[in-house]
Amino acid sequence: MPAVVAAQPRPTPAEVDQVLVQGVGQVTVLTYKAQFVSADPATRRMVLETPAGRRWAVVAPPLLGDLSYFRNGETLIIRVAPGEVLALGKAHQGRPGEVMKELAVNAGLPGWPEGFGVREVTVTTIFVDINKQAGTVTFEGLDGVVRTLKASNDKVLADLQQVQPGDLAQITYLEGLSVNAVR
């Protein structure tokens, strides 16, 4: 029988900025400051500690590369720039939190903030909210952070009409990520 896991409290960003991303529009960039505690290279699970002393576990995306380069006690500046929904629909199998596919999109895309890698993620999750008029979808990401992303392509906007909050979903989205060690 699987263990019941309680959701982690969401860390508070140290900074919140707005940037204009070509083809996406205004994007909120969340900046977190944390100390690296440990990592398991086999599972890619990292444990970070916030400045307030709270521990935070995340699964490191392949975009971060070899986790053995991070050192215990090292300060990390983590910046996340949620982008846009590329595809969505009801999931007919899978369970929330399951990664179907993750692809690093070279060293970024035109218009994204400098220093960001961009990843395309396909995940099975549950729709938290859908705003069909604004063309946005809200869902919990792999790191436990609730995201609200805009859908701008006509097919995704049409697919929004077929889903409801609470539906098990498969969502493909772009996200910018930057992790810098302060040495």
N, C-alpha and C positions, 0 to 999 in steps of 0.2 A: 504494500500500500504506500503511495507516495506521501511524503511529508507535506504538511500544509506550510506554505511560506507566506509570511506577512509582507506587505509592500513596504519598501524602504521610504523613509521620509525624503522628500525631494530636497537636494541641497539648494541653498540660496545663491544665486549668481553674485559675484563681486561687482560686475558691471553689466549693464544692458545697453546696447547701442543699436542704432538703425543704420543699415547700409542699403544702397540701391544696387540690385543685381540685375544685369542686362537680361531681358527676357522673362524675369520673374517678378520684378518690382521691389518694393520695400521689404527687407528681410531683417528680422530681429536677430542680433548676435548676442548670445549669452556667454559671458566669460566667468569661469570658475577658477578658483585658486585652491589647490589641494596638495597634500604631501603624499608621495608614493609610499605605500606600506609593503605590499607584496604582490606577486603575480604567479599564476600557475600557467606556464607556457602550453601545457597540454590542453587545458580547457579555455585558455585565454582570459580567465577570470582575474581581474585586478582589484585590489583593495586600496582605497584612497582614504585620506583623512582630511576633513575640512578644517579651516582655521579654528573653528569652535570645538574641535576634538571629536566630532562625530565621524564614524567610519561609514564608508559608502562603497558597495561592491558593484562592479560593472563588468560586462564582457567586452574586452577590447576588440575593436574591429580590426580586420586584417590590414587596413590602411595604416595602422600604427607600426606595423613591421615587427621586428624581433623585440619581445618584451624584456629580454635579458639586459638590454641597454639601460633600463631604468634602475636607479639605485635607491635603496631603502632610505627614507628621510628626505629625498630630493623633492624640491618644490616644483609642481607642474602648473602651468597656465593652460587651461583647456578652454577653447573657444568653439562653440557650436552654432552653426548658421543653418537652421532648417530651410529648405528650399521649396520645392513644389511636389505635388502628387502627379506621378506619371501614368499610373493605372490603378484601378481599384475594382473590387467586386466582392460578392459574397464568397466565402470560402466553403467548400464542400467537404473538406477534410483538414486535418491538422489541429493544433491547439494554440491558444494565445501565447505569444512570446517565441514562437518557432520561426527561425530564419529560413526562408526558402532559398534566398540567393543574396549575395552581397558582392558588389563589384566596385573596385577602386577605379575612378575615372581619371587616369593620369594625374598630373600635378595641378588639377583645377580646371576650371572652365572660364572662358572670357567673361569678365564682369564680376567674378567672385572676388572677395577680399584677398589680398596677397597673403601667401603663406598657408592657405587652406588647401587641403586635399578634398576632393569631392567623391562621395560614395553614393552608389545607387543601391538601395536596400529593398528587398521584397520580404515582407513579414506577415505572419498570420497574427491578427490581433482582434480586438472588439472595438467597434465604432463607439466612441463616447458621445459625440455630437456630430450632426451634419447640418450645415447651413446651405440649403440649396440655392437660395437667392444670392448669397455672397460667394458661392462656389468654394466653400471651405469644408474640410473634414477634420475632426478632432479624434485622436486615438492615442493610446499609450504605446510609446516606443520600447525598444529592447532594454533601455537603461532605466525604465520606470518613469521617465519624464513624459508628461502629456504634451502632445504637439498639436497645434492647429496649423494646417497647411492649406494653401490655396491650390485649386485645380484650375489650370488655364486652358488646357486643350479640350476641344469640343467633345471628343469621345468620353473623357473622364467626367466632364460636366453632365453629359447624358447618362452615364453610369451612376452618378450621384442620385438620380431620380429613382433608381431601382433598389436602394438600400436604406436602412433605418438604423438609428442608434440602438445598440445592443446586438446587432447582427455580428456574427463571426465573419471577419473580413480578411482579404488578402490585399495588401496595399504595397505599391512600389513607389518610392519617393527618393528624391535627391536631398542630400544633406552635406554641408561643408563642415569640415572638422580640422582643427589645428591643436596640436599638443606640443608645448615647448617646455623643456626642462630648464630651470634656472640654476645654473651651476656656478 
